[in-house]
Amino acid sequence: MTSVVSFADKPTLEGRLVVLRPVQIADAARLAGLHEETLRLTGTHQPPPRLEELEEWYRSRADYDDRLDLSIIEKATGEWAGEVVLNDLNRDNLSCGFRILLVGPTYFGRGLGTGATRLVLAHAFESVGLHRIELEVYAFNPRARHVYEKLGFVHEGTKRHALLWNGDWVDAHLMAILAPDWYEGGGPGGHPRAEPHDRV
Ligand SMILES: CC(C)(COP(=O)(O)OP(=O)(O)OC[C@H]1O[C@@H](n2cnc3c(N)ncnc32)[C@H](O)[C@@H]1OP(=O)(O)O)[C@@H](O)C(=O)NCCC(=O)NCCS
């Protein structure tokens, strides 16, 4: 019998700069206060939902085994810095989607996004047993694209004019990383994508 991949397990993952832990109701207040630059870079047109809706959203994430919603906690301050999500689990094809956001510019560029992405990729490939993880990144977000390429994501195509932002059309790039990309040059725990100090 083949094993069925699942996100039923909601782990806590620890790296050098960040701890990833399952989202909690109390995190919703921080999610409600995302900086406008984070909203722009994620192409979020709608105003944030009401706090009660966000609390219910975070409360109910534990009920789903086809997605994994983890809060990014900055180890140095203990602050909720953002969230990283594996979603759209496809059990037949061993694939899922990926998205990440940090609260705002004061958290950008300090290695938190790289650390969080590395931890969740290691979990997805090495513990869950996925084969493919994909994402979309807008053309006006070179910082995010750089992080993804650094960790092994490959550009697969472009959705032209996928976003209309303040009157300008913006392309969305589809990127994906496969298990062989992740393990390239090594094996579990010993590959170049995973710096030893960022491993559990
Ligand atoms: C995208 C995001 C998760 C990245 O996390 P981060 O903590 O800011 O990124 P890091 O500090 O780990 O790494 C940033 C890297 O990008 C590089 N970088 C910064 N600005 C850049 C630019 N304009 N072009 C190319 N690379 C850039 C940095 O040099 C660094 O690379 P290095 O480690 O090789 O030196 C974070 O910025 C974020 O949440 N942004 C807002 C929401 C968002 O964009 N989400 C992703 C949607 S697809």
The ligand as an ORCA input file, in Angstrom:
! r2SCAN-3c Opt
* xyz 0 1
  C       9.580     38.050     -0.277
  C       9.995     37.932      1.168
  C       9.317     36.732      1.821
  C      11.523     37.704      1.225
  O      11.901     37.607      2.555
  P      13.079     38.569      3.129
  O      13.302     38.178      4.530
  O      12.729     39.980      2.853
  O      14.285     38.135      2.212
  P      15.768     37.736      2.695
  O      16.316     38.814      3.562
  O      15.754     36.368      3.257
  O      16.545     37.670      1.310
  C      16.441     38.715      0.381
  C      17.377     38.437     -0.761
  O      16.940     39.211     -1.885
  C      18.005     40.048     -2.302
  N      17.366     41.254     -2.817
  C      16.870     42.294     -2.123
  N      16.341     43.198     -2.963
  C      16.502     42.693     -4.213
  C      16.163     43.158     -5.514
  N      15.535     44.336     -5.687
  N      16.466     42.377     -6.563
  C      17.083     41.176     -6.405
  N      17.438     40.685     -5.187
  C      17.151     41.450     -4.117
  C      18.872     40.239     -1.084
  O      20.181     40.603     -1.426
  C      18.791     38.838     -0.480
  O      19.589     37.947     -1.205
  P      20.916     37.276     -0.594
  O      20.502     36.550      0.648
  O      21.399     36.366     -1.682
  O      21.854     38.426     -0.303
  C       9.641     39.212      1.971
  O      10.404     40.292      1.488
  C       8.165     39.561      1.924
  O       7.378     39.010      2.659
  N       7.785     40.522      1.059
  C       6.387     41.001      1.003
  C       5.406     39.921      0.577
  C       5.910     39.182     -0.633
  O       6.509     39.734     -1.519
  N       5.625     37.878     -0.636
  C       6.001     37.023     -1.733
  C       4.973     37.079     -2.804
  S       5.401     35.989     -4.166
*
